[in-house]
Amino acid sequence: MLGSVAAACTTLSFLPQVLHTIKTKDTEGISLTMYVLFVFGILCWLIYGLLSHDLPLMLGNGITLVLSSIVLLLKLKSKADERTAIL
């Protein structure tokens, strides 16, 4: 039970950041390197969960992958927009 609560809290902890980033479009304080590494790590965990047929691992990491990927994509879009504005 405690593991399920911990997994839910960890997974849902990205939701406020996603909502804030979508609302404000501000990604300046977000580390691109951290999110690239984090998304890659979560993808590895998801693949591990798939290979081991571990449903809780798949669900938790699948949701986390979606939420963290949204922030990463918004950060990449912001970087691209900055480069375009400079040109």
GULUMFI-261090 format. One line per field, with one value per residue: x, y, z of N, C-alpha, C in turn; residue in one letter. Coordinates in Angstrom, 2 decimals. Layout:
residues N
n_xx <- (X,...) .
n_yy <- (Y,...) .
n_zz <- (Z,...) .
ca_xx <- (X,...) .
ca_yy <- (Y,...) .
ca_zz <- (Z,...) .
c_xx <- (X,...) .
c_yy <- (Y,...) .
c_zz <- (Z,...) .
code <- (A,...) .
end
This chain:
residues 87
n_xx <- (0.82,1.88,3.87,2.35,1.14,3.43,4.36,2.24,2.33,4.89,4.65,2.51,3.64,4.70,2.62,1.78,3.97,3.79,1.23,1.68,3.74,2.49,0.49,1.91,3.88,6.52,9.71,12.19,13.54,13.89,15.85,17.28,19.07,18.68,15.99,16.16,17.85,16.28,13.87,14.90,15.81,13.36,12.09,13.72,13.08,10.38,10.56,11.87,9.84,7.92,9.26,9.48,6.90,5.52,2.95,2.29,4.76,4.91,2.62,3.04,5.51,4.86,2.91,4.45,6.37,4.87,4.01,6.48,7.64,6.03,6.78,9.48,9.22,7.97,10.04,12.00,10.67,10.53,13.27,13.78,12.13,13.44,15.84,14.91,13.87,16.17,17.35) .
n_yy <- (-1.20,1.27,1.55,1.94,4.40,6.01,5.73,6.90,9.54,10.34,10.07,11.83,14.19,15.65,16.87,19.54,21.09,20.70,21.82,24.47,25.25,25.01,26.93,29.38,29.44,29.70,28.59,29.14,28.69,25.97,23.13,21.96,19.85,18.26,17.43,16.02,13.87,12.81,12.05,10.13,8.24,7.52,6.41,4.16,2.80,2.31,0.58,-1.54,-2.27,-3.14,-5.34,-6.99,-7.46,-5.95,-4.42,-2.19,-0.80,-0.20,1.45,3.62,4.69,5.12,7.16,9.13,9.49,10.64,13.08,14.33,14.46,16.32,18.71,18.73,18.93,21.44,23.01,22.58,23.72,26.36,26.99,26.80,28.84,31.03,31.03,31.54,34.10,35.55,35.50) .
n_zz <- (0.00,0.85,-1.05,-3.36,-2.82,-2.68,-5.33,-6.74,-5.77,-6.63,-9.40,-10.00,-9.22,-11.28,-12.57,-11.60,-12.57,-15.33,-15.88,-15.02,-16.78,-19.27,-18.94,-18.43,-20.35,-19.78,-19.71,-18.86,-16.40,-16.39,-16.62,-19.50,-19.96,-17.66,-18.01,-20.45,-19.73,-17.66,-18.96,-20.71,-18.81,-17.59,-19.81,-20.14,-17.74,-18.28,-20.49,-19.23,-17.43,-19.29,-20.44,-18.23,-17.64,-15.71,-14.48,-12.65,-12.72,-15.43,-15.77,-13.95,-14.88,-17.53,-17.40,-16.11,-18.08,-20.17,-18.95,-18.24,-20.74,-22.02,-20.74,-21.52,-24.33,-24.52,-23.50,-25.48,-27.66,-26.82,-26.79,-29.55,-30.49,-29.33,-30.74,-33.31,-32.95,-32.58,-35.06) .
ca_xx <- (0.00,2.75,4.53,1.39,1.01,4.68,4.39,1.25,2.85,6.03,4.15,1.68,4.40,5.00,1.43,1.82,4.95,3.21,0.15,2.29,4.49,1.51,-0.21,2.78,4.81,7.84,10.58,13.54,14.15,13.88,17.11,17.10,19.87,18.02,14.80,16.56,18.31,15.16,12.96,15.59,15.76,11.98,11.87,14.39,12.24,9.17,10.95,12.11,8.52,7.30,9.96,9.23,5.44,5.19,1.93,2.46,5.94,4.54,1.66,3.69,6.51,4.18,2.31,5.55,6.99,4.01,4.05,7.81,7.87,5.34,7.66,10.66,8.84,7.76,11.37,12.63,9.97,10.97,14.63,13.68,11.56,14.49,16.79,14.22,13.75,17.49,17.60) .
ca_yy <- (0.00,2.44,1.65,2.52,5.83,6.65,5.76,7.89,10.89,10.61,10.23,13.02,15.39,16.41,17.55,21.00,21.71,20.67,22.81,25.80,25.54,25.23,28.19,30.56,29.31,30.07,27.44,29.67,28.08,24.52,22.62,21.08,18.64,17.43,16.81,15.02,12.70,12.24,11.38,8.91,7.30,7.03,5.52,2.89,2.13,1.83,-0.60,-2.60,-2.71,-3.90,-6.62,-7.81,-7.58,-5.35,-3.42,-0.93,-0.12,0.33,2.55,4.77,5.28,5.60,8.46,10.06,9.78,11.59,14.38,14.94,14.74,17.57,19.80,18.72,19.47,22.88,23.61,22.56,24.70,27.67,27.18,27.03,30.18,31.99,31.07,32.19,35.52,36.16,35.65) .
ca_zz <- (0.00,0.93,-2.35,-4.31,-2.49,-3.09,-6.80,-7.19,-5.46,-7.50,-10.77,-10.10,-8.87,-12.50,-13.05,-11.40,-13.47,-16.68,-15.95,-14.91,-18.00,-20.34,-18.68,-18.50,-21.49,-19.27,-19.48,-18.62,-15.22,-16.53,-17.17,-20.65,-19.75,-16.65,-18.56,-21.45,-19.00,-16.91,-19.91,-21.15,-17.70,-17.45,-20.95,-19.80,-16.74,-18.95,-21.27,-18.25,-16.98,-20.38,-20.58,-17.05,-17.51,-14.42,-14.78,-11.91,-13.24,-16.75,-15.62,-13.32,-15.75,-18.74,-17.08,-15.87,-19.38,-20.88,-18.29,-18.36,-22.16,-22.34,-20.29,-22.39,-25.64,-24.36,-23.36,-26.80,-28.49,-26.34,-27.30,-30.99,-30.65,-28.98,-31.86,-34.43,-32.63,-32.73,-36.50) .
c_xx <- (0.87,3.48,3.63,1.21,2.26,4.75,3.42,1.75,3.99,5.57,3.39,2.43,4.75,3.81,1.45,2.81,4.42,2.15,0.71,3.00,3.56,0.86,0.68,3.67,6.24,8.64,12.00,14.24,14.24,15.18,16.82,17.84,19.19,16.82,15.13,17.00,17.16,14.23,13.61,15.56,14.38,11.64,12.52,13.58,10.97,9.47,11.20,10.78,7.80,7.94,9.70,7.74,4.95,4.25,2.09,3.67,5.64,3.63,2.32,4.67,5.92,3.58,3.41,6.23,6.18,4.14,5.41,8.15,7.19,6.22,8.89,10.34,8.59,9.09,12.07,11.99,10.41,12.38,14.62,13.13,12.59,15.47,16.19,14.14,15.08,17.80,16.73) .
c_yy <- (1.26,2.65,2.28,4.01,6.58,6.78,6.82,9.31,11.27,10.88,11.54,14.31,16.23,17.22,19.06,21.71,21.76,21.75,24.23,26.18,25.78,26.60,29.41,30.59,29.66,28.82,27.86,28.97,26.57,24.08,21.63,19.77,17.70,16.71,15.78,13.74,12.01,11.47,10.09,7.85,6.70,6.09,4.16,2.11,1.56,0.57,-1.79,-3.16,-3.54,-5.28,-7.56,-8.00,-7.07,-4.17,-2.13,-0.12,0.51,1.54,3.80,5.46,5.75,6.98,9.51,10.45,10.80,12.99,15.07,15.25,16.03,18.76,19.87,19.31,20.97,23.61,23.66,23.58,26.12,27.99,27.51,28.43,31.26,32.14,31.78,33.70,36.25,36.41,36.73) .
c_zz <- (0.00,-0.40,-3.39,-4.08,-2.94,-4.61,-7.33,-6.94,-6.39,-8.92,-10.93,-9.76,-10.09,-13.00,-12.80,-12.33,-14.89,-16.83,-15.90,-16.21,-19.18,-20.18,-18.93,-19.73,-21.08,-18.95,-19.13,-17.46,-15.28,-17.22,-18.30,-20.44,-18.75,-17.24,-19.64,-20.75,-18.26,-17.83,-20.42,-20.06,-17.51,-18.60,-20.70,-18.77,-17.36,-19.76,-20.34,-17.74,-18.03,-20.50,-19.41,-16.77,-16.15,-14.65,-13.97,-12.40,-14.60,-16.61,-15.04,-14.24,-17.07,-18.53,-16.86,-17.17,-20.16,-20.27,-18.45,-19.81,-22.60,-21.95,-21.18,-23.76,-25.59,-24.21,-24.71,-27.74,-28.10,-26.84,-28.78,-31.26,-30.34,-30.14,-33.06,-34.19,-32.81,-34.20,-37.03) .
code <- (M,L,G,S,V,A,A,A,C,T,T,L,S,F,L,P,Q,V,L,H,T,I,K,T,K,D,T,E,G,I,S,L,T,M,Y,V,L,F,V,F,G,I,L,C,W,L,I,Y,G,L,L,S,H,D,L,P,L,M,L,G,N,G,I,T,L,V,L,S,S,I,V,L,L,L,K,L,K,S,K,A,D,E,R,T,A,I,L) .
end
